[in-house]
Amino acid sequence: MTTESSESFVAAVVQAAPAFLDLEAGIAQTVRLIDQAGAAGARMIAFPELWLPGYPWWIWLGTPAWAAQRGLSARYRDNAFEFSAAHTAAISAAARRNRMVVVLGMAERDHGSLYISQWFIDADGQTRGRRRKLKPGAPERAVFGEGDARHLAVVETAVGRVGGLCCGEHRHPLFKMALHAQGERIHVAAWPSFSVYQPFAVGLGPEVNTALSRVYAAEGGCFVLAPCAVVSAAMVELLCDNPERAALLRPGGGHARAFGPSGESLAEPLAPEAEGLLMARIDLAKIAEAKAAYDVTGHSARPDVAALALAAAEPFGAVGKALAGRTGQPPMS
């Protein structure tokens, strides 16, 4: 297993439109972006939520019956990602070739079910972790199953301890605390695009959700890479078969960001409709500076008053006990 690095390095944050509903093209696009980031000197790259094969925006636009009749549901399932050699080999090879840590979002197919998943690949091309979104959002529950306590994990990589959450999971204080407690140093906050129901649904928009990424960095005293996909004009044309639906899903919505452990912005954001890589300098030494001011799992904690307990799925069920153990008090649910 690789060990934590103390050096400074460059990370790439993806803001791009996916190869929508085309897994093979999406895998090829993923490899190209890894190679592009490697050529630019990046040692890590973070991809959006459900990058492969794209986010199923139709769940916000119409009924399941409408989506099924248009063939969208079946096409999505057919193009979902499986952890098989056929789907993983090229991406693992690209990570290894570029000596790059990769955090990739996908719709994972496991037998008859789909999950919103993230895959953590180390610089040697080896898998360090896989996780599933614990509670998909309300419309997403018609498509995706849930993860469990095993999927609140931080993994060791060549660039340090890395964790991740998807989209609305960043609203959940307990999920965030579980990762903070495991010494997370770099967090991937994966987003699908802020382009649906805009501008009237503030909670789904860029201002609120970018704030969640930024606050995560300041709360955890860690670096946050927040990749965000773009909705292309071709995606809107495919999904919006009348003016009413076209008013609900707009092209653009890309708001990729990167934040440091005091909440500072690390890179100038791209325009919402632009595609590219946001390049951010990660200096892990800054984490100690931030935590000297406030450390939610250290000198700023009060585990005798409130501590986190997780479901008994080793080794993650031990996190709350470890926190409470600082004062000898039992963990509190």
C-alpha positions as CSV (number, residue, x, y, z in Angstrom):
1,M,0.0,0.0,0.0
2,T,1.3,3.5,-0.8
3,T,1.9,6.0,1.9
4,E,1.0,9.6,2.4
5,S,2.9,12.3,0.6
6,S,3.9,15.6,2.2
7,E,4.9,17.3,-1.1
8,S,3.1,19.8,-3.2
9,F,1.5,18.7,-6.4
10,V,-1.1,19.6,-9.1
11,A,-4.6,18.1,-9.3
12,A,-7.0,18.3,-12.2
13,V,-10.7,18.9,-11.7
14,V,-13.0,17.8,-14.6
15,Q,-15.6,20.2,-16.0
16,A,-17.0,18.6,-19.2
17,A,-20.0,17.1,-20.9
18,P,-20.0,13.3,-20.7
19,A,-20.2,10.9,-23.6
20,F,-23.9,10.6,-22.8
21,L,-25.4,7.1,-22.8
22,D,-22.4,5.7,-24.5
23,L,-20.1,3.8,-22.1
24,E,-17.4,2.8,-24.6
25,A,-17.1,6.4,-25.8
26,G,-17.1,7.5,-22.2
27,I,-14.3,5.2,-21.3
28,A,-12.2,6.5,-24.2
29,Q,-13.0,10.1,-23.2
30,T,-12.0,9.3,-19.6
31,V,-8.6,8.0,-20.8
32,R,-8.0,11.1,-22.9
33,L,-8.7,13.4,-20.0
34,I,-6.3,11.4,-17.7
35,D,-3.6,11.6,-20.4
36,Q,-4.3,15.3,-20.9
37,A,-4.0,15.9,-17.2
38,G,-0.8,13.9,-17.0
39,A,0.7,15.9,-19.9
40,A,-0.1,19.0,-17.9
41,G,1.8,17.7,-14.8
42,A,-1.2,16.6,-12.7
43,R,-0.8,13.8,-10.1
44,M,-4.5,13.5,-9.4
45,I,-7.7,13.9,-11.4
46,A,-11.3,14.0,-10.1
47,F,-14.4,13.3,-12.3
48,P,-18.0,14.3,-11.7
49,E,-20.8,12.3,-10.3
50,L,-22.2,9.7,-12.7
51,W,-19.6,10.7,-15.3
52,L,-20.1,7.3,-16.9
53,P,-22.5,7.2,-18.8
54,G,-23.8,10.6,-17.6
55,Y,-26.5,11.7,-15.2
56,P,-30.1,10.5,-16.0
57,W,-31.6,14.0,-16.2
58,W,-35.0,12.6,-17.4
59,I,-35.9,11.7,-13.8
60,W,-36.4,15.4,-13.3
61,L,-38.3,15.9,-16.5
62,G,-41.1,13.4,-16.7
63,T,-42.6,10.1,-15.4
64,P,-40.8,6.8,-15.4
65,A,-43.3,5.6,-17.9
66,W,-42.4,8.4,-20.3
67,A,-38.7,7.6,-19.9
68,A,-39.2,3.9,-20.5
69,Q,-41.3,4.5,-23.6
70,R,-38.5,6.6,-25.0
71,G,-36.0,3.9,-24.3
72,L,-34.0,6.0,-21.9
73,S,-34.2,3.7,-18.9
74,A,-33.1,0.6,-20.9
75,R,-30.3,2.5,-22.7
76,Y,-29.0,3.8,-19.4
77,R,-28.9,0.3,-17.8
78,D,-27.2,-1.1,-20.9
79,N,-24.5,1.5,-20.7
80,A,-23.9,1.4,-17.0
81,F,-20.4,0.5,-15.7
82,E,-19.4,-2.9,-14.3
83,F,-16.3,-3.6,-12.4
84,S,-15.1,-6.1,-14.9
85,A,-11.8,-6.3,-16.8
86,A,-13.5,-5.2,-20.0
87,H,-14.6,-1.9,-18.4
88,T,-11.7,-1.2,-16.0
89,A,-8.5,-2.2,-17.9
90,A,-8.1,0.9,-20.0
91,I,-8.8,3.3,-17.2
92,S,-6.5,1.5,-14.7
93,A,-3.7,1.5,-17.4
94,A,-4.1,5.2,-18.0
95,A,-3.8,5.9,-14.2
96,R,-0.6,3.7,-14.1
97,R,0.8,5.2,-17.3
98,N,0.5,8.7,-16.0
99,R,1.3,7.8,-12.3
100,M,-1.9,9.5,-11.4
101,V,-4.5,9.0,-8.7
102,V,-8.0,8.9,-10.3
103,V,-11.4,9.3,-8.6
104,L,-14.0,8.4,-11.1
105,G,-17.8,8.7,-10.9
106,M,-20.1,6.2,-12.6
107,A,-23.5,4.4,-12.6
108,E,-22.4,1.0,-11.4
109,R,-24.3,-2.0,-12.5
110,D,-24.2,-4.9,-10.1
111,H,-26.4,-7.8,-11.3
112,G,-29.9,-6.3,-11.5
113,S,-29.3,-3.0,-9.6
114,L,-27.6,0.3,-10.3
115,Y,-25.7,2.5,-7.8
116,I,-24.2,6.0,-7.8
117,S,-20.5,5.0,-7.3
118,Q,-17.0,6.4,-7.0
119,W,-13.9,4.4,-7.9
120,F,-10.5,5.3,-6.3
121,I,-7.5,4.3,-8.4
122,D,-4.0,4.8,-7.2
123,A,-1.0,5.9,-9.2
124,D,0.1,2.3,-9.8
125,G,-3.3,1.5,-11.4
126,Q,-4.5,-0.5,-8.4
127,T,-8.0,0.0,-6.9
128,R,-7.8,1.5,-3.4
129,G,-11.5,1.8,-2.9
130,R,-15.0,1.8,-4.3
131,R,-18.0,3.4,-2.7
132,R,-21.7,3.9,-3.4
133,K,-23.9,6.9,-2.5
134,L,-25.6,6.2,0.8
135,K,-28.9,7.8,0.0
136,P,-29.7,8.9,-3.5
137,G,-31.8,12.0,-3.9
138,A,-35.6,11.7,-4.1
139,P,-35.9,11.3,-7.9
140,E,-32.8,9.2,-8.1
141,R,-34.3,6.5,-5.8
142,A,-36.4,5.3,-8.8
143,V,-33.2,4.3,-10.5
144,F,-30.4,3.7,-8.0
145,G,-29.9,1.6,-4.9
146,E,-28.2,2.6,-1.7
147,G,-24.7,2.1,-0.2
148,D,-24.0,1.2,3.4
149,A,-21.5,1.9,6.2
150,R,-18.6,0.4,4.2
151,H,-19.0,3.3,1.8
152,L,-18.0,6.0,4.2
153,A,-14.2,5.4,3.9
154,V,-11.0,7.2,3.3
155,V,-8.2,5.4,1.4
156,E,-4.4,5.7,1.3
157,T,-3.0,6.8,-2.1
158,A,0.2,8.1,-3.5
159,V,-0.9,11.7,-2.8
160,G,-2.3,11.2,0.6
161,R,-5.6,10.1,2.3
162,V,-8.5,10.6,-0.1
163,G,-12.2,10.4,0.4
164,G,-15.3,11.3,-1.6
165,L,-19.0,12.0,-1.5
166,C,-21.6,12.6,-4.2
167,C,-23.8,15.7,-4.6
168,G,-26.5,15.8,-1.8
169,E,-24.4,13.8,0.6
170,H,-22.6,17.0,1.3
171,R,-25.7,18.2,3.1
172,H,-25.4,15.5,5.7
173,P,-23.3,16.5,8.7
174,L,-22.8,12.9,10.0
175,F,-21.5,11.6,6.6
176,K,-19.0,14.5,6.5
177,M,-17.9,13.9,10.1
178,A,-17.3,10.2,9.3
179,L,-14.7,11.2,6.7
180,H,-13.2,14.0,8.8
181,A,-12.6,11.5,11.6
182,Q,-10.6,9.2,9.3
183,G,-8.0,11.9,8.6
184,E,-9.1,12.8,5.1
185,R,-6.7,15.2,3.5
186,I,-8.1,15.4,0.0
187,H,-11.9,15.2,-0.6
188,V,-13.6,14.7,-4.0
189,A,-17.0,16.5,-3.9
190,A,-18.6,15.1,-7.1
191,W,-21.5,17.0,-8.8
192,P,-23.5,16.2,-11.9
193,S,-24.1,19.8,-13.2
194,F,-26.2,22.7,-11.9
195,S,-28.5,23.0,-14.8
196,V,-31.9,21.6,-13.9
197,Y,-34.8,23.8,-12.7
198,Q,-32.6,26.9,-12.8
199,P,-32.9,29.6,-11.7
200,F,-36.0,29.0,-9.6
201,A,-34.7,26.0,-7.6
202,V,-32.0,27.6,-5.5
203,G,-31.2,24.4,-3.6
204,L,-30.3,22.7,-6.9
205,G,-28.2,25.6,-8.1
206,P,-24.5,26.5,-8.1
207,E,-24.5,29.1,-5.3
208,V,-25.8,26.8,-2.6
209,N,-23.9,23.7,-3.7
210,T,-20.6,25.4,-4.4
211,A,-20.9,26.7,-0.8
212,L,-21.3,23.2,0.4
213,S,-18.0,22.2,-1.2
214,R,-16.3,25.3,0.2
215,V,-17.6,24.8,3.7
216,Y,-16.6,21.1,3.6
217,A,-13.0,22.3,3.1
218,A,-13.1,24.7,6.0
219,E,-14.9,22.3,8.3
220,G,-12.6,19.4,7.6
221,G,-9.4,21.4,7.2
222,C,-8.8,19.5,4.0
223,F,-8.5,20.1,0.2
224,V,-11.7,19.8,-1.8
225,L,-11.8,19.0,-5.5
226,A,-15.3,19.6,-6.8
227,P,-15.7,18.3,-10.4
228,C,-18.9,19.2,-12.2
229,A,-20.2,18.0,-15.5
230,V,-21.7,20.1,-18.3
231,V,-25.1,19.5,-20.0
232,S,-24.5,19.7,-23.7
233,A,-26.9,21.1,-26.3
234,A,-27.1,17.6,-27.7
235,M,-28.2,16.2,-24.4
236,V,-31.0,18.8,-24.1
237,E,-32.1,18.0,-27.7
238,L,-32.3,14.3,-26.8
239,L,-34.1,14.6,-23.5
240,C,-36.4,17.6,-24.0
241,D,-39.1,16.7,-26.5
242,N,-41.3,19.7,-25.8
243,P,-40.8,23.4,-24.8
244,E,-41.9,22.7,-21.2
245,R,-39.1,20.2,-20.7
246,A,-36.6,22.4,-22.5
247,A,-37.4,25.1,-19.9
248,L,-36.4,22.7,-17.1
249,L,-33.0,21.6,-18.4
250,R,-30.6,24.2,-19.8
251,P,-27.2,23.7,-21.5
252,G,-24.2,24.4,-19.3
253,G,-24.3,24.2,-15.6
254,G,-20.6,23.4,-15.1
255,H,-19.3,24.9,-11.9
256,A,-16.1,22.9,-11.1
257,R,-14.1,24.3,-8.2
258,A,-11.1,23.6,-6.0
259,F,-10.7,24.8,-2.4
260,G,-8.0,24.7,0.2
261,P,-8.2,23.7,3.9
262,S,-9.1,27.3,5.0
263,G,-11.8,27.6,2.4
264,E,-9.7,29.5,-0.1
265,S,-10.3,29.2,-3.8
266,L,-7.4,27.5,-5.6
267,A,-8.2,28.1,-9.2
268,E,-10.2,30.5,-11.4
269,P,-13.4,28.8,-12.3
270,L,-14.3,28.1,-15.9
271,A,-17.4,29.6,-17.6
272,P,-20.5,27.4,-16.9
273,E,-20.7,26.2,-20.5
274,A,-17.0,25.7,-20.9
275,E,-15.3,22.3,-21.0
276,G,-11.8,21.7,-19.6
277,L,-9.6,20.9,-16.7
278,L,-9.3,23.1,-13.6
279,M,-5.7,22.8,-12.4
280,A,-5.2,23.3,-8.7
281,R,-2.0,23.4,-6.7
282,I,-2.3,21.1,-3.6
283,D,0.2,21.9,-0.8
284,L,-0.5,19.4,2.0
285,A,1.5,21.5,4.5
286,K,-1.4,24.0,4.6
287,I,-3.6,21.4,6.3
288,A,-1.6,21.7,9.6
289,E,-2.0,25.5,9.5
290,A,-5.7,25.2,9.1
291,K,-6.1,22.6,11.8
292,A,-4.0,24.7,14.2
293,A,-6.8,27.2,14.0
294,Y,-9.7,24.7,14.2
295,D,-9.7,20.9,14.2
296,V,-13.1,19.3,14.5
297,T,-11.7,15.8,15.3
298,G,-8.9,17.1,17.5
299,H,-8.4,20.1,19.9
300,S,-11.7,21.7,18.8
301,A,-13.8,18.5,19.5
302,R,-15.9,17.7,22.5
303,P,-16.5,13.9,22.3
304,D,-17.6,13.9,25.9
305,V,-20.6,16.0,24.7
306,A,-21.2,14.6,21.2
307,A,-19.5,11.9,19.3
308,L,-20.2,10.0,16.1
309,A,-21.2,6.3,16.0
310,L,-21.5,4.4,12.7
311,A,-23.1,1.1,11.8
312,A,-21.0,-2.0,12.6
313,A,-19.3,-2.5,9.3
314,E,-15.7,-2.9,10.1
315,P,-13.4,-1.1,9.9
316,F,-15.7,1.9,9.6
317,G,-17.9,1.2,12.7
318,A,-14.8,2.0,14.8
319,V,-14.7,5.6,13.8
320,G,-17.1,6.8,16.4
321,K,-15.5,4.7,19.0
322,A,-12.1,6.2,18.2
323,L,-13.4,9.7,18.6
324,A,-15.2,8.9,21.9
325,G,-12.1,7.1,23.1
326,R,-10.2,10.4,23.4
327,T,-12.2,11.0,26.6
328,G,-13.2,7.5,27.5
329,Q,-16.9,8.3,26.9
330,P,-19.1,5.9,24.9
331,P,-20.1,7.0,21.4
332,M,-23.5,8.5,21.0
333,S,-25.7,7.8,18.0
